[in-house]
Amino acid sequence: MNFTAEDIAEITNAKIIGNKNILIRNIAFDSRIIYSTKNTAFIAINTSKNSGEKFIESAVDRGINVIISEHHHPQFENITWIIVENSVEFLQRLAKFHFENAHLKSVGITGSNGKTILKEWLYQCLWNEFPTVKSPKSFNSQIGLPLSLLQINNSHRLGIFEVGISKPNEMEKLENIFHPQIGLLTHIGTAHLANFQSEEELIDEKIKLFKHSETVIYNGDNSLVDKKIKALYSGKKLISYGFKEDNEVYFKNNISKNEEVTVHYFDEEISFPVHQRDEATLTNALALVTVLKELGIDNEKIIEKINALKAVEMRLEAIEGIKNNIVINDSFNLDLDSLKTALQFLNEYNKPKKSLVLTDIVGVNSNSKELYEEVSELVNEQKFDSVFLIGDEISKFSELFKAKTFTFINTQELIESKNLTEIENQIILLKGARKFEIERLKDLLELRKHDTVLEINLNAILHNINYHKSLLKPSTKMMAMVKANSYGLGSYEISEFLQHHHIDYLGVAFVDEGVELRKKGITVPIVVMNPEQHSYETVIAYNLEPEIYSFRVLELFYEAVQKSGYDKKYPIHIKLETGMHRLGFKGNELDQLSETLNSMNVKVQSIFSHLSSSDLPDEKEFTLHQLETFEKNSSYLIEKLGYTPIRHILNSSGITNYTNHQYDMVRIGIGMLGESPNSEIQKQLRSVVSFKTVISQISTVENGESVGYSRRFKTDHQTKIATIPVGYADGIPRLIGNQVGNVGIHKTLAPIVGSICMDMMMINVDHIPNVKEGDTVTVFNAKPSLKEFADYCKTITYEVLTSISPRVKRIYIKD
Ligand SMILES: *Cc1c(COP(=O)(O)O)cnc(C)c1O
């Protein structure tokens, strides 16, 4: 976009206080991740949940001088104000105007699952065919969609945008802003179904997006969808894809057997290899092919692009570097938009100094002078200490960069210069086009090489949280349980991420865990579920909130409050016993409890209980009984207290199975890590944890020889055996040795043979072609999944995760 304040006022009927002629090219809505203040306005978005106006101050501190807000706050000086009636409607009006005046081809993607992955795939396939703009992350809502549309600029020829709804009547508003020429409807699933009368109503709502589309591409396996689209949109070009052969686009051969799959597209056939054969991936591949065909990409190119997809690891990863550096590696592709995303990501870290490695931008047909001018302006605003430019193109413009700037012909030359390895205590962003292979710099800068790692995908956690939120009322708060080091994954890293995404509460088991979070800067309210009696002073000193489950604890804790000199009402959380028989006050204690509480200078912040069997359909009657007891006892206590604390009882499977009992808050644990006992829900969640290692050695073991301690495995023919460097000291239980458990290599299961050793184990790889030393081994993630791995161990996923030894390096990934 490119508007003056006056243009904006005219388009949206807003009022200006200040400079009418000021130019606005970006709108920032999150004051924490403003990467550029130049021509940037900050919008204070007010929703029913939150007022963005409290963040105006921090935006102004960052140097923003245009604020869009529903109210004028004259205490901030030298600011141009665009005063709007309703911040969300403002965004929508502006985005509508901007979209309608931008002449680009547009693809609009809606559906329950697969929107983001399809958008990213399409983008990967198309960005070097046409200048393409896409929604960032999964920005697809009433606010996310307008912000995405506002990113369109003159040079873009194609826009790929996601559109998401969760309630009736939302699509009409979105379609009014954005009417894509090509509409794509992915799978319709159960997400948000709870907010609709029926599946039919959900479908009717989603397909409203295509009201003005010329072409509608949809998953035709759902016959209701097929019927409705054909009835409503008979005048449009309709293309259905799916597994059923009555679709226009489907798989021809038996997809479970062959290396290659053949897509039947009308009367053409397109074949390519696929490496993941789950239903969701294959269906998405059909949708991808269909949209690419519709955009006129020829078959040969489609195959080439699909082949390239698998090589792409599309993510921003943060790694611990040598010399106390943090290294952000983003070596997928490089264009202006992805550079902006990376700079935003950089702003989430607070290291005082930063450096940048940046390569030529390739494959973008624009005037290079203009392009690099814009790049250098963006870069200059970040105040990098040093900038390392790689490539002859960008090097020509080195004068434009204000930091200490160095130029190199290629990545090798930078490695040889040793410039990078001298950097200390900084955050280093590696941003380059693929052909420069700057991931080699990551190897150079990474602190320790770890063959065995536990990778934790933070974006998947966010996805899983949002999925659970989508089942709840918008006003319901959420507590994330980060006890036991966040189920073994790292409590600080996860809490910091959740705090950034506005989690309402965190729950820890013991005081030490809460203290560690506070010391590292976590400010969200933290509940300690099991405050030990010697720790009450620490609870108070670190502003933690205890669970109170008995009179003994209440009295001891209150003594500590009085001693501490704390003079306000101390927030506490009352646990009720409703059938689990672990901790809590019983029904007959409530009179005495309310009297005691009312005589103390404390505030009951919440009243809660815990379900013992919310995951078990067979225990529904018992669970309903627990819920009933909670309702009765909590209501009674509230009446006696004379004020209304928040109430909560649901854990993750409670959220999915007993949504009606959400009260004011829910407590999510394993669900945010992507695990659900319900297979339908499981499909909606993303896997968060990946336990990986590499093959140390491969041996050919002759017929009749033995493998490992105590000779527990003997070969009955010449067998290829691989050794991997994880053992029971890493948390792999010894009982899954001797062909009980498997690990994954090249997406094939390989049985563990012989006894598991302390630091190593052996696996049979006889049936895996082309396996070689150094190959990656998946202990669990997709194949085997965490759940399957837990089954080998005859335990639950919770225990598997919390048993992984601290010596296994945790790394955190954001998409
Ligand atoms: C651990 C815990 C939870 C979370 O349980 P999940 O099954 O992992 O969702 C919720 N509430 C309490 C009190 C807990 O201790």
The ligand as an SDF file (V2000), in Angstrom:
LIG
                    3D

 15 15  0  0  0  0  0  0  0  0999 V2000
   -1.1310  -31.3550   34.2080 C   0  0  0  0  0  0  0  0  0  0  0  0
   -2.3970  -30.7450   34.5360 C   0  0  0  0  0  0  0  0  0  0  0  0
   -3.2870  -30.3270   33.5290 C   0  0  0  0  0  0  0  0  0  0  0  0
   -3.0640  -30.5830   32.0660 C   0  0  0  0  0  0  0  0  0  0  0  0
   -3.4430  -31.8850   31.7440 O   0  0  0  0  0  0  0  0  0  0  0  0
   -3.4020  -32.4150   30.2170 P   0  0  0  0  0  0  0  0  0  0  0  0
   -4.0520  -33.7350   30.2900 O   0  0  0  0  0  0  0  0  0  0  0  0
   -1.9740  -32.5020   29.8590 O   0  0  0  0  0  0  0  0  0  0  0  0
   -4.1420  -31.4260   29.4320 O   0  0  0  0  0  0  0  0  0  0  0  0
   -4.4140  -29.6400   33.9030 C   0  0  0  0  0  0  0  0  0  0  0  0
   -4.6790  -29.3980   35.2060 N   0  0  0  0  0  0  0  0  0  0  0  0
   -3.8740  -29.8060   36.2090 C   0  0  0  0  0  0  0  0  0  0  0  0
   -4.2340  -29.5110   37.6000 C   0  0  0  0  0  0  0  0  0  0  0  0
   -2.7190  -30.4960   35.9030 C   0  0  0  0  0  0  0  0  0  0  0  0
   -1.9100  -30.8970   36.8860 O   0  0  0  0  0  0  0  0  0  0  0  0
  1  2  1  0
  2  3  1  0
  2 14  2  0
  3  4  1  0
  3 10  2  0
  4  5  1  0
  5  6  1  0
  6  7  2  0
  6  8  1  0
  6  9  1  0
 10 11  1  0
 11 12  2  0
 12 13  1  0
 12 14  1  0
 14 15  1  0
M  END
$$$$
